[in-house]
Amino acid sequence: MARYVLRVWLPDLPGALGELATRLGEAGGDLIGIAILERDGGFVVDEITVATVDTAGETALIEAVGRTPAARLEDLRPATERLPYPGADALSLAVELSRAGTLTALAGTMVHGAAAVFAADWAALVDSSPHRRRPLTAGEAPSAGWLSGFLSGVGAQHFPPGEQAPGPNDVAWAFLEASCTGIVAGREGPPFRSRERRQLAELAVIADCRWQEIRGRPEGAHPSRSAEPFSDRAS
């Protein structure tokens, strides 16, 4: 059985998703997961996971979307993780972050987990402290200079938590204030949607809280800028 993930634009109207489900069912697809990624201008972007026993199911699914009134296919890909990692979604990654026992394990969990959960081509955990250690990366990330410059640029614009400054739609980022780091992920596939950006920001908060717990700092106490981010060495 093959599984596919479809990102589809649909009218934000009652019955639109049911119409698409009917067409996918006629094509031999069984809906096993639905997530609303974004609402904008009377349309909704849904991410739908479909299972099909037809080895030529990808073509049939594309045609099914084409037969659905006002539906537009943004992306279709096999439902496989880009990088080997136990997490399958944002919630399971949150659990893995909470279980990390060392700062090194926490950093690796965050960067590899973000790449896997968001089907990113690359992800990087970037040190913004004065130490400026090399970024920890998954996949073929941009240079350390580009990553630092990018985070410095977007960090200069102040937005409420969970919201991001204007930037490229193929990159998502979040700041981990206590640990003086930033997480950046990029992909050439579908644009990062608002739901994914919020999830990345929430995961960054969880990782930052766990960083403080491992370092033995009281919740809410901001470390000095001389602390080494995600280092298991004592201050």
N, C-alpha and C positions, 0 to 999 in steps of 0.2 A: 504494500500500500504506500502510495506517495502522498506527501503533504506539501501544500503550498501556502504561502502568505501573500494575500492580495491587499493592496491599498487602493481603495475605490472612493471617488467623489460621488456623492448621492445628494439629491435634493433633501433638505431638512424638513421632510414632510411625512406624515403617517403613511405607512404602507410601502415606502420606497425600499427599505431594507428587506421587507417580505417579498417584494417583487424580485429583487436580486437573488434572494435565497431560493426562490422557485426556479429561476433560470439556472442557477448553479446546480441545483438538484437534478434538473433535466439533463445536465451535462455529465452527471455521474459524480458530482461533488457533494460531500457531506460536511456541513458546517460544524466545526468543533471548537471555534473560538472567535469572539468578536470584541474589538476594543475601539472606542471612539477617540480619535487622536486630536481632532480639531473641528470647530464650527466656525464658519466664516461666510458672510454674505449670502445666507440662505442655503448654504451647502454644508455637508458634513463629510469629513474624511474618516472612513472606517478602515481598520485593519482586520482582515478576516482570514482565519486559518481554515483551510479546506483539506479534507482527506479524499483521495480518489484511488480506485484500484486500476484505473486506466493509465497505462504507461504513456499514452499520448494526451494525458489529462491537461497539460498546460495549454495546449492549443484550444481544447474544448472550453476551458475556463475563460480564456480571453474572448472567445466568441460568445459565451454566455453573458459576459459583462456588456459586450457590444449590442446584444439584443435587449438589454434592460433600458427602458426609457430614461434619458438624461443622465445615465451613469457614465463615468469616465475612469478608466483604469490608469492609475498613477504608477504602479509598480507591481510586479509579480516575481516571486523568487521561491526556490525550494525552502522548506521550513527546516533549515539546518543552521547550526551556529557556525559563525566564521572562525572562531577560535575555540579550542577545547577548554571547557570550563564547566563546572557542575551547575552553575546557575542557569535557569531557563528564562527567568523574567526578573523584573525589578524587585519583587518581593523576596524571591529566593536569594538574590544578591544581598539584600538588606540582612537576611538571616546570616549569610556567610560573613558579612562585615562584622556583625555583632559577636561572632564566634572567634574572630581573629585573635590569637594570643600574643603576638608580637607586632611591633610597628612594621617590620619588614613584611610579615605575612599580610598585614592590613593594607599596605601599599600595593602589593601584588594583587590582592583580591580586588581592590578598587579599580586598578587600571585594566586588568584582564577581564574582570567582570563587566565593566562598562563597555568594553569593545564587543563582548559577546552579547550582552543583553540588548544593546542598541544596534546590533548588526553593523558595527562600524568597521571601516577598513583599518583604522588605527585609533589609538587612544594614548594619552600621555598624562602623567602626574608631574606637574612642574613646580619646582622649588622657587618661591618668591622671596625667601629670606636672604639676608646678606651673604650667606654661604654659597648660594647659586650652584648647588650640585646638579649634575647632569639629570635630565628628566628620566623617569622610569617609563618605558614605552611598551606598547603591544602593537604589532603590525609595523608598517613602514611609516612612521610619524615624520612630520617636517623637522627641520633642524632645531636645535635648542634655542638658537637666536630668534627664529621665527616664532616659536611657541612663547618665549618670554615677552617678545614684543607684542604679540597678539593679546596676551592676557593683560599686559600693561595698558594697552589701548582701550580695551573694553572695561577694564577695572577703573579707569578714570571717570567713567560715566556711572552715576549712582542711580540704581533702580531698586524697587522693593524686592525682597526675597522671592525667588521663584520666577521673576521677570528678568529679561535679558535686554541689554542694549542692542540697538540695531547692528546686524552683522551678517556674514554669509550664511545662507540657509543650509549649507553642507557641513557646518561646524556647530557643535554644541559645547557649552562650557559651564563650569560652576566653580566657586571659590570655597576653599576650606580655611576659614579665617584663623582658627586656633593653631593649626599646624602650618600656617604660612605656605600653603600650596594651592594649586588650581588644577582641575581635571579638564582636559580638552579631548573631544572625540570628533572624528571626521569620517565621512563616507561619500562615495560617488553616486550612491543609489538615491532613493527618495529623500526629499528634504526632511530635516528634523522638524517635527510638529510640536505644538505647544505642550501636549501631554508628555512627550518624551523629555522636553527641556525641564519641565517641572519635576519629573521623576529623577533626572540627573541631579538637580539641585537638592532634592530631598535625600538622595543617596549620599551626597557630599556632606550634608548635615550629620547623617548617621555615622559616616566615617570619621568626621571631625570629633564627634562626641566619644567615639571609641578610642580615638587617638588620645584624648584627655584622660580617659579611664586607664589606658595602658601606661601613660606617663605618670599616673598617680596624682593628677591635678584635680582640685575640686571642680565640679561642674560650673561652667560659667567663668572660671578664672582664666584670663588671657595670659598665655606664656610670654616671656620676653622675646624680643626679636632675635636674641642670640641663641634661642633653642633650635636644635637641628630637626627639621621636619622629617618625620618617618624614619628616624634613626633609633636603633635599639641601644645606642650608647648613652650613658647618663649625661645630664647637662653638666 
